[in-house]
Amino acid sequence: RLLPDPVLVGQHFAIEIALCPKADAGLPAELRVDATMPEHKHGMNYRPSIQTLAPGRYRAEGLMFHMPGRWELVFELRGPGPGSAPQRLTQSLQVG
């Protein structure tokens, strides 16, 4: 969930994230959030901070889209075990 929604160009925003793992999978040991503009081949100028609110619930703060256009939010999940392959989830978003 985006806070605020809609996101405005040049304004910081936050994302509340809820993860629902498959029955045989645990929660990730690490979650990273970033965003890129594929057409412009660059990302954000800010690195968000992520806090755990409860098991499987997170809040990423300090994100900002500095220009209008299509952005892709990127969520990277890393499993609890050593050597576990990261999973990348993306969500496309039109801003501005």
N, CA, C and O atoms as a GROMACS GRO file, in nm:
protein
  384
    1ARG      N    1   0.085  -0.116   0.000
    1ARG     CA    2   0.000   0.000   0.000
    1ARG      C    3   0.089   0.123   0.000
    1ARG      O    4   0.180   0.135   0.083
    2LEU      N    5   0.063   0.214  -0.094
    2LEU     CA    6   0.140   0.338  -0.105
    2LEU      C    7   0.083   0.443  -0.009
    2LEU      O    8  -0.038   0.456   0.006
    3LEU      N    9   0.172   0.515   0.055
    3LEU     CA   10   0.132   0.622   0.147
    3LEU      C   11   0.211   0.747   0.114
    3LEU      O   12   0.331   0.749   0.142
    4PRO      N   13   0.154   0.852   0.058
    4PRO     CA   14   0.013   0.863   0.020
    4PRO      C   15  -0.012   0.796  -0.113
    4PRO      O   16   0.081   0.760  -0.185
    5ASP      N   17  -0.138   0.780  -0.146
    5ASP     CA   18  -0.178   0.723  -0.274
    5ASP      C   19  -0.281   0.818  -0.335
    5ASP      O   20  -0.389   0.834  -0.280
    6PRO      N   21  -0.249   0.881  -0.447
    6PRO     CA   22  -0.136   0.854  -0.537
    6PRO      C   23  -0.007   0.922  -0.490
    6PRO      O   24  -0.008   1.018  -0.414
    7VAL      N   25   0.103   0.866  -0.538
    7VAL     CA   26   0.236   0.922  -0.512
    7VAL      C   27   0.255   1.044  -0.602
    7VAL      O   28   0.219   1.041  -0.720
    8LEU      N   29   0.312   1.150  -0.546
    8LEU     CA   30   0.338   1.272  -0.623
    8LEU      C   31   0.486   1.284  -0.656
    8LEU      O   32   0.572   1.245  -0.577
    9VAL      N   33   0.516   1.338  -0.774
    9VAL     CA   34   0.655   1.358  -0.816
    9VAL      C   35   0.722   1.455  -0.719
    9VAL      O   36   0.664   1.557  -0.682
   10GLY      N   37   0.844   1.421  -0.678
   10GLY     CA   38   0.922   1.509  -0.591
   10GLY      C   39   0.881   1.509  -0.445
   10GLY      O   40   0.927   1.593  -0.368
   11GLN      N   41   0.794   1.415  -0.404
   11GLN     CA   42   0.749   1.405  -0.265
   11GLN      C   43   0.786   1.268  -0.209
   11GLN      O   44   0.766   1.166  -0.274
   12HIS      N   45   0.841   1.266  -0.086
   12HIS     CA   46   0.871   1.138  -0.023
   12HIS      C   47   0.742   1.061   0.002
   12HIS      O   48   0.637   1.119   0.029
   13PHE      N   49   0.752   0.929  -0.005
   13PHE     CA   50   0.639   0.843   0.025
   13PHE      C   51   0.687   0.717   0.092
   13PHE      O   52   0.807   0.689   0.099
   14ALA      N   53   0.592   0.641   0.143
   14ALA     CA   54   0.622   0.514   0.210
   14ALA      C   55   0.540   0.404   0.146
   14ALA      O   56   0.443   0.429   0.074
   15ILE      N   57   0.581   0.280   0.172
   15ILE     CA   58   0.507   0.163   0.125
   15ILE      C   59   0.490   0.069   0.243
   15ILE      O   60   0.586   0.038   0.313
   16GLU      N   61   0.368   0.025   0.266
   16GLU     CA   62   0.343  -0.080   0.363
   16GLU      C   63   0.334  -0.211   0.285
   16GLU      O   64   0.262  -0.221   0.186
   17ILE      N   65   0.407  -0.312   0.331
   17ILE     CA   66   0.422  -0.438   0.258
   17ILE      C   67   0.377  -0.552   0.347
   17ILE      O   68   0.416  -0.560   0.464
   18ALA      N   69   0.295  -0.641   0.293
   18ALA     CA   70   0.253  -0.763   0.363
   18ALA      C   71   0.295  -0.882   0.277
   18ALA      O   72   0.257  -0.892   0.161
   19LEU      N   73   0.374  -0.971   0.335
   19LEU     CA   74   0.421  -1.091   0.264
   19LEU      C   75   0.342  -1.212   0.311
   19LEU      O   76   0.322  -1.232   0.431
   20CYS      N   77   0.298  -1.290   0.217
   20CYS     CA   78   0.221  -1.412   0.246
   20CYS      C   79   0.294  -1.530   0.182
   20CYS      O   80   0.264  -1.565   0.068
   21PRO      N   81   0.388  -1.591   0.253
   21PRO     CA   82   0.465  -1.700   0.192
   21PRO      C   83   0.380  -1.826   0.174
   21PRO      O   84   0.278  -1.844   0.241
   22LYS      N   85   0.423  -1.909   0.082
   22LYS     CA   86   0.358  -2.038   0.062
   22LYS      C   87   0.367  -2.118   0.192
   22LYS      O   88   0.451  -2.090   0.277
   23ALA      N   89   0.279  -2.217   0.206
   23ALA     CA   90   0.272  -2.295   0.330
   23ALA      C   91   0.406  -2.359   0.368
   23ALA      O   92   0.438  -2.367   0.487
   24ASP      N   93   0.484  -2.403   0.270
   24ASP     CA   94   0.610  -2.470   0.300
   24ASP      C   95   0.730  -2.375   0.304
   24ASP      O   96   0.844  -2.420   0.320
   25ALA      N   97   0.706  -2.246   0.290
   25ALA     CA   98   0.815  -2.148   0.290
   25ALA      C   99   0.803  -2.056   0.411
   25ALA      O  100   0.694  -2.026   0.457
   26GLY      N  101   0.916  -2.015   0.461
   26GLY     CA  102   0.917  -1.922   0.573
   26GLY      C  103   0.925  -1.779   0.523
   26GLY      O  104   0.933  -1.754   0.403
   27LEU      N  105   0.924  -1.688   0.616
   27LEU     CA  106   0.941  -1.547   0.582
   27LEU      C  107   1.085  -1.521   0.542
   27LEU      O  108   1.175  -1.592   0.586
   28PRO      N  109   1.108  -1.422   0.458
   28PRO     CA  110   1.246  -1.393   0.416
   28PRO      C  111   1.330  -1.341   0.533
   28PRO      O  112   1.278  -1.282   0.628
   29ALA      N  113   1.459  -1.364   0.524
   29ALA     CA  114   1.551  -1.310   0.624
   29ALA      C  115   1.580  -1.164   0.594
   29ALA      O  116   1.618  -1.089   0.684
   30GLU      N  117   1.562  -1.123   0.469
   30GLU     CA  118   1.594  -0.986   0.429
   30GLU      C  119   1.498  -0.941   0.319
   30GLU      O  120   1.463  -1.018   0.229
   31LEU      N  121   1.457  -0.815   0.327
   31LEU     CA  122   1.373  -0.753   0.225
   31LEU      C  123   1.439  -0.622   0.183
   31LEU      O  124   1.479  -0.542   0.268
   32ARG      N  125   1.451  -0.602   0.053
   32ARG     CA  126   1.503  -0.477  -0.001
   32ARG      C  127   1.398  -0.418  -0.094
   32ARG      O  128   1.325  -0.492  -0.161
   33VAL      N  129   1.390  -0.286  -0.098
   33VAL     CA  130   1.296  -0.216  -0.185
   33VAL      C  131   1.374  -0.110  -0.263
   33VAL      O  132   1.455  -0.038  -0.206
   34ASP      N  133   1.347  -0.102  -0.392
   34ASP     CA  134   1.411  -0.002  -0.478
   34ASP      C  135   1.312   0.030  -0.590
   34ASP      O  136   1.206  -0.032  -0.598
   35ALA      N  137   1.347   0.123  -0.676
   35ALA     CA  138   1.264   0.157  -0.791
   35ALA      C  139   1.354   0.204  -0.904
   35ALA      O  140   1.458   0.266  -0.880
   36THR      N  141   1.312   0.174  -1.027
   36THR     CA  142   1.387   0.215  -1.145
   36THR      C  143   1.292   0.270  -1.251
   36THR      O  144   1.172   0.243  -1.249
   37MET      N  145   1.348   0.348  -1.343
   37MET     CA  146   1.276   0.393  -1.463
   37MET      C  147   1.340   0.319  -1.580
   37MET      O  148   1.444   0.361  -1.630
   38PRO      N  149   1.280   0.209  -1.624
   38PRO     CA  150   1.341   0.128  -1.729
   38PRO      C  151   1.372   0.205  -1.858
   38PRO      O  152   1.476   0.183  -1.920
   39GLU      N  153   1.282   0.294  -1.898
   39GLU     CA  154   1.304   0.368  -2.022
   39GLU      C  155   1.423   0.465  -2.011
   39GLU      O  156   1.487   0.494  -2.112
   40HIS      N  157   1.451   0.514  -1.893
   40HIS     CA  158   1.561   0.609  -1.872
   40HIS      C  159   1.687   0.543  -1.818
   40HIS      O  160   1.793   0.605  -1.812
   41LYS      N  161   1.674   0.417  -1.781
   41LYS     CA  162   1.787   0.338  -1.731
   41LYS      C  163   1.852   0.400  -1.607
   41LYS      O  164   1.975   0.407  -1.596
   42HIS      N  165   1.768   0.445  -1.513
   42HIS     CA  166   1.820   0.493  -1.384
   42HIS      C  167   1.719   0.462  -1.276
   42HIS      O  168   1.605   0.423  -1.302
   43GLY      N  169   1.764   0.479  -1.152
   43GLY     CA  170   1.678   0.452  -1.037
   43GLY      C  171   1.651   0.579  -0.958
   43GLY      O  172   1.664   0.690  -1.007
   44MET      N  173   1.612   0.557  -0.834
   44MET     CA  174   1.584   0.669  -0.744
   44MET      C  175   1.714   0.730  -0.695
   44MET      O  176   1.821   0.669  -0.702
   45ASN      N  177   1.704   0.852  -0.644
   45ASN     CA  178   1.818   0.920  -0.584
   45ASN      C  179   1.824   0.895  -0.434
   45ASN      O  180   1.914   0.944  -0.366
   46TYR      N  181   1.730   0.818  -0.381
   46TYR     CA  182   1.720   0.793  -0.237
   46TYR      C  183   1.718   0.644  -0.211
   46TYR      O  184   1.667   0.566  -0.292
   47ARG      N  185   1.773   0.604  -0.096
   47ARG     CA  186   1.770   0.465  -0.053
   47ARG      C  187   1.672   0.457   0.065
   47ARG      O  188   1.694   0.522   0.167
   48PRO      N  189   1.565   0.380   0.050
   48PRO     CA  190   1.467   0.374   0.159
   48PRO      C  191   1.516   0.296   0.280
   48PRO      O  192   1.605   0.211   0.269
   49SER      N  193   1.458   0.326   0.394
   49SER     CA  194   1.482   0.247   0.514
   49SER      C  195   1.362   0.154   0.531
   49SER      O  196   1.249   0.191   0.499
   50ILE      N  197   1.388   0.034   0.582
   50ILE     CA  198   1.281  -0.064   0.598
   50ILE      C  199   1.276  -0.107   0.744
   50ILE      O  200   1.378  -0.140   0.804
   51GLN      N  201   1.155  -0.107   0.798
   51GLN     CA  202   1.138  -0.154   0.935
   51GLN      C  203   1.034  -0.265   0.936
   51GLN      O  204   0.937  -0.263   0.860
   52THR      N  205   1.056  -0.363   1.023
   52THR     CA  206   0.962  -0.472   1.041
   52THR      C  207   0.855  -0.428   1.139
   52THR      O  208   0.887  -0.385   1.251
   53LEU      N  209   0.729  -0.437   1.099
   53LEU     CA  210   0.618  -0.398   1.186
   53LEU      C  211   0.566  -0.517   1.266
   53LEU      O  212   0.527  -0.503   1.382
   54ALA      N  213   0.565  -0.633   1.204
   54ALA     CA  214   0.519  -0.760   1.263
   54ALA      C  215   0.570  -0.870   1.170
   54ALA      O  216   0.617  -0.839   1.061
   55PRO      N  217   0.561  -0.996   1.210
   55PRO     CA  218   0.604  -1.102   1.118
   55PRO      C  219   0.531  -1.092   0.984
   55PRO      O  220   0.408  -1.102   0.978
   56GLY      N  221   0.608  -1.073   0.877
   56GLY     CA  222   0.552  -1.063   0.743
   56GLY      C  223   0.499  -0.926   0.705
   56GLY      O  224   0.445  -0.909   0.596
   57ARG      N  225   0.512  -0.827   0.794
   57ARG     CA  226   0.463  -0.691   0.766
   57ARG      C  227   0.579  -0.593   0.780
   57ARG      O  228   0.651  -0.595   0.880
   58TYR      N  229   0.594  -0.506   0.679
   58TYR     CA  230   0.707  -0.414   0.674
   58TYR      C  231   0.660  -0.276   0.630
   58TYR      O  232   0.551  -0.259   0.575
   59ARG      N  233   0.745  -0.178   0.656
   59ARG     CA  234   0.720  -0.042   0.608
   59ARG      C  235   0.851   0.012   0.554
   59ARG      O  236   0.951   0.018   0.626
   60ALA      N  237   0.850   0.053   0.427
   60ALA     CA  238   0.966   0.116   0.364
   60ALA      C  239   0.937   0.265   0.356
   60ALA      O  240   0.831   0.306   0.307
   61GLU      N  241   1.030   0.347   0.405
   61GLU     CA  242   1.012   0.492   0.406
   61GLU      C  243   1.129   0.560   0.337
   61GLU      O  244   1.238   0.504   0.326
   62GLY      N  245   1.103   0.683   0.290
   62GLY     CA  246   1.210   0.762   0.231
   62GLY      C  247   1.225   0.744   0.082
   62GLY      O  248   1.328   0.781   0.025
   63LEU      N  249   1.125   0.686   0.016
   63LEU     CA  250   1.129   0.672  -0.130
   63LEU      C  251   1.083   0.803  -0.193
   63LEU      O  252   1.001   0.874  -0.136
   64MET      N  253   1.136   0.834  -0.312
   64MET     CA  254   1.092   0.951  -0.387
   64MET      C  255   1.113   0.928  -0.536
   64MET      O  256   1.221   0.887  -0.579
   65PHE      N  257   1.008   0.955  -0.614
   65PHE     CA  258   1.019   0.954  -0.759
   65PHE      C  259   1.047   1.098  -0.801
   65PHE      O  260   0.960   1.184  -0.787
   66HIS      N  261   1.165   1.125  -0.851
   66HIS     CA  262   1.208   1.262  -0.880
   66HIS      C  263   1.166   1.312  -1.018
   66HIS      O  264   1.192   1.427  -1.052
   67MET      N  265   1.101   1.227  -1.098
   67MET     CA  266   1.051   1.272  -1.228
   67MET      C  267   0.929   1.190  -1.267
   67MET      O  268   0.914   1.076  -1.222
   68PRO      N  269   0.840   1.247  -1.351
   68PRO     CA  270   0.722   1.173  -1.392
   68PRO      C  271   0.756   1.066  -1.495
   68PRO      O  272   0.859   1.072  -1.562
   69GLY      N  273   0.669   0.967  -1.505
   69GLY     CA  274   0.686   0.860  -1.602
   69GLY      C  275   0.659   0.724  -1.541
   69GLY      O  276   0.602   0.713  -1.432
   70ARG      N  277   0.700   0.620  -1.613
   70ARG     CA  278   0.679   0.483  -1.565
   70ARG      C  279   0.794   0.440  -1.475
   70ARG      O  280   0.911   0.444  -1.515
   71TRP      N  281   0.760   0.401  -1.356
   71TRP     CA  282   0.856   0.349  -1.260
   71TRP      C  283   0.823   0.204  -1.232
   71TRP      O  284   0.708   0.161  -1.244
   72GLU      N  285   0.925   0.128  -1.196
   72GLU     CA  286   0.904  -0.009  -1.150
   72GLU      C  287   0.954  -0.020  -1.007
   72GLU      O  288   1.073  -0.001  -0.980
   73LEU      N  289   0.863  -0.052  -0.917
   73LEU     CA  290   0.903  -0.084  -0.780
   73LEU      C  291   0.963  -0.224  -0.781
   73LEU      O  292   0.907  -0.315  -0.843
   74VAL      N  293   1.074  -0.242  -0.714
   74VAL     CA  294   1.143  -0.370  -0.712
   74VAL      C  295   1.155  -0.416  -0.566
   74VAL      O  296   1.210  -0.345  -0.482
   75PHE      N  297   1.102  -0.534  -0.539
   75PHE     CA  298   1.110  -0.594  -0.405
   75PHE      C  299   1.200  -0.717  -0.417
   75PHE      O  300   1.172  -0.807  -0.497
   76GLU      N  301   1.305  -0.721  -0.339
   76GLU     CA  302   1.396  -0.836  -0.341
   76GLU      C  303   1.388  -0.905  -0.206
   76GLU      O  304   1.410  -0.844  -0.102
   77LEU      N  305   1.357  -1.034  -0.210
   77LEU     CA  306   1.344  -1.116  -0.090
   77LEU      C  307   1.457  -1.217  -0.086
   77LEU      O  308   1.485  -1.285  -0.185
   78ARG      N  309   1.521  -1.228   0.028
   78ARG     CA  310   1.627  -1.327   0.046
   78ARG      C  311   1.584  -1.423   0.156
   78ARG      O  312   1.544  -1.381   0.265
   79GLY      N  313   1.594  -1.552   0.126
   79GLY     CA  314   1.549  -1.656   0.218
   79GLY      C  315   1.633  -1.665   0.344
   79GLY      O  316   1.740  -1.605   0.352
   80PRO      N  317   1.583  -1.741   0.441
   80PRO     CA  318   1.653  -1.752   0.568
   80PRO      C  319   1.779  -1.837   0.564
   80PRO      O  320   1.869  -1.817   0.646
   81GLY      N  321   1.788  -1.930   0.471
   81GLY     CA  322   1.903  -2.021   0.467
   81GLY      C  323   2.020  -1.964   0.389
   81GLY      O  324   2.000  -1.885   0.297
   82PRO      N  325   2.144  -2.003   0.425
   82PRO     CA  326   2.259  -1.959   0.346
   82PRO      C  327   2.252  -2.018   0.206
   82PRO      O  328   2.219  -2.135   0.187
   83GLY      N  329   2.285  -1.936   0.109
   83GLY     CA  330   2.284  -1.980  -0.029
   83GLY      C  331   2.148  -1.982  -0.094
   83GLY      O  332   2.134  -2.025  -0.209
   84SER      N  333   2.045  -1.936  -0.022
   84SER     CA  334   1.912  -1.935  -0.083
   84SER      C  335   1.906  -1.825  -0.189
   84SER      O  336   1.955  -1.714  -0.169
   85ALA      N  337   1.846  -1.858  -0.301
   85ALA     CA  338   1.840  -1.764  -0.414
   85ALA      C  339   1.740  -1.652  -0.383
   85ALA      O  340   1.632  -1.678  -0.331
   86PRO      N  341   1.777  -1.528  -0.415
   86PRO     CA  342   1.682  -1.418  -0.393
   86PRO      C  343   1.567  -1.424  -0.492
   86PRO      O  344   1.582  -1.473  -0.604
   87GLN      N  345   1.453  -1.374  -0.450
   87GLN     CA  346   1.338  -1.359  -0.538
   87GLN      C  347   1.317  -1.212  -0.563
   87GLN      O  348   1.328  -1.131  -0.471
   88ARG      N  349   1.288  -1.176  -0.688
   88ARG     CA  350   1.262  -1.035  -0.724
   88ARG      C  351   1.119  -1.024  -0.774
   88ARG      O  352   1.077  -1.097  -0.863
   89LEU      N  353   1.046  -0.932  -0.714
   89LEU     CA  354   0.910  -0.902  -0.757
   89LEU      C  355   0.906  -0.758  -0.801
   89LEU      O  356   0.964  -0.671  -0.735
   90THR      N  357   0.837  -0.730  -0.912
   90THR     CA  358   0.829  -0.592  -0.960
   90THR      C  359   0.684  -0.552  -0.979
   90THR      O  360   0.597  -0.635  -1.006
   91GLN      N  361   0.659  -0.424  -0.963
   91GLN     CA  362   0.527  -0.366  -0.985
   91GLN      C  363   0.545  -0.237  -1.063
   91GLN      O  364   0.615  -0.147  -1.018
   92SER      N  365   0.483  -0.228  -1.179
   92SER     CA  366   0.491  -0.108  -1.262
   92SER      C  367   0.393  -0.003  -1.211
   92SER      O  368   0.283  -0.035  -1.166
   93LEU      N  369   0.436   0.124  -1.220
   93LEU     CA  370   0.357   0.234  -1.166
   93LEU      C  371   0.378   0.358  -1.252
   93LEU      O  372   0.492   0.396  -1.279
   94GLN      N  373   0.270   0.421  -1.296
   94GLN     CA  374   0.278   0.545  -1.373
   94GLN      C  375   0.268   0.662  -1.275
   94GLN      O  376   0.173   0.669  -1.197
   95VAL      N  377   0.366   0.753  -1.279
   95VAL     CA  378   0.370   0.864  -1.184
   95VAL      C  379   0.365   0.996  -1.260
   95VAL      O  380   0.433   1.013  -1.361
   96GLY      N  381   0.285   1.087  -1.211
   96GLY     CA  382   0.287   1.222  -1.260
   96GLY      C  383   0.193   1.259  -1.365
   96GLY      O  384   0.192   1.374  -1.409
   0.00000   0.00000   0.00000
